[in-house]
């Protein structure tokens, strides 16, 4: 029996499915008004962007984004720290990061 193998599995170790995640860029960070989202994906998936505040409340949500550059306005948000999440239409997480909205 191999090290780490489960009894009765023939010596194989169970593995989880590996998801091909989109390459995502987010800049500038910190930002005063606008942030650029760069989604590099070839599978044709659509993505949802959710921005939450530090208490987990959704403050901005954009659905139906495809691969490419997207300019998102943060002008309506007060200065502070936020959390940025990109998911595909199946709910698979592709990117998450903190962002800082600064004053002008």
C-alpha positions in Angstrom: 0.0 0.0 0.0 1.3 3.5 -0.9 1.8 6.1 1.7 -1.4 8.2 1.9 -3.5 5.7 0.1 -6.9 4.9 1.5 -7.6 1.2 2.3 -9.4 -0.6 -0.5 -8.5 1.9 -3.2 -5.8 -0.2 -4.8 -3.1 2.2 -3.7 -4.4 5.3 -5.5 -4.9 8.6 -3.8 -8.1 10.4 -4.5 -7.7 13.7 -6.4 -9.9 16.7 -6.8 -10.9 18.0 -10.2 -8.6 20.8 -11.4 -10.4 23.8 -12.8 -8.9 25.9 -15.6 -9.2 29.3 -14.1 -9.2 32.5 -16.1 -6.2 34.8 -15.8 -7.5 38.0 -14.3 -5.7 41.3 -13.8 -7.0 44.3 -11.7 -5.3 47.7 -11.7 -4.6 50.3 -10.5 -4.9 49.3 -6.9 -5.4 51.6 -4.9 -7.6 53.7 -7.2 -9.6 56.9 -6.8 -12.4 56.4 -9.4 -11.9 53.7 -12.0 -10.4 50.2 -12.0 -9.5 48.1 -15.0 -10.4 44.5 -15.0 -8.5 42.3 -17.5 -10.1 38.8 -18.1 -8.1 36.5 -20.3 -10.1 33.4 -21.1 -10.6 31.4 -24.3 -13.5 29.2 -23.3 -16.2 31.8 -23.9 -17.4 31.8 -20.3 -19.4 34.8 -18.9 -18.2 36.2 -15.6 -19.8 38.0 -12.7 -17.9 40.7 -10.7 -19.0 41.3 -7.1 -17.5 44.0 -4.9 -18.3 43.9 -1.2 -17.4 46.2 1.7 -15.5 45.0 4.8 -18.8 43.9 6.3 -19.6 41.6 3.4 -22.3 43.8 1.9 -22.5 43.8 -1.9 -21.9 47.4 -3.0 -21.4 46.7 -6.8 -22.3 43.8 -9.0 -21.8 43.3 -12.8 -23.0 40.3 -14.7 -22.4 38.9 -18.2 -18.8 40.0 -18.7 -16.7 38.2 -21.3 -13.0 38.0 -21.8 -11.2 41.3 -22.4 -10.6 44.7 -20.8 -13.4 46.2 -18.7 -13.3 49.7 -17.1 -15.4 49.7 -13.9 -16.4 52.9 -12.1 -15.9 53.1 -8.4 -16.9 56.8 -8.3 -20.1 56.1 -6.3 -18.2 54.3 -3.5 -16.8 56.1 -0.5 -13.1 55.8 0.2 -12.2 52.6 2.0 -11.3 48.9 1.6 -13.4 46.5 -0.5 -13.2 42.9 -1.7 -13.3 42.1 -5.4 -14.5 38.7 -6.6 -14.8 37.2 -10.2 -16.9 34.1 -10.7 -18.0 32.3 -13.8 -21.7 31.5 -14.5 -21.3 28.1 -12.7 -20.2 29.9 -9.5 -16.6 28.8 -9.8 -14.2 31.4 -8.2 -11.6 32.7 -10.7 -10.2 35.6 -8.8 -10.5 37.4 -5.5 -8.5 40.3 -4.0 -8.8 43.3 -1.8 -9.0 46.7 -3.4 -8.6 50.1 -1.9 -10.7 53.1 -3.0 -8.7 56.2 -2.2 -9.7 59.8 -2.0 -9.0 62.0 -5.1 
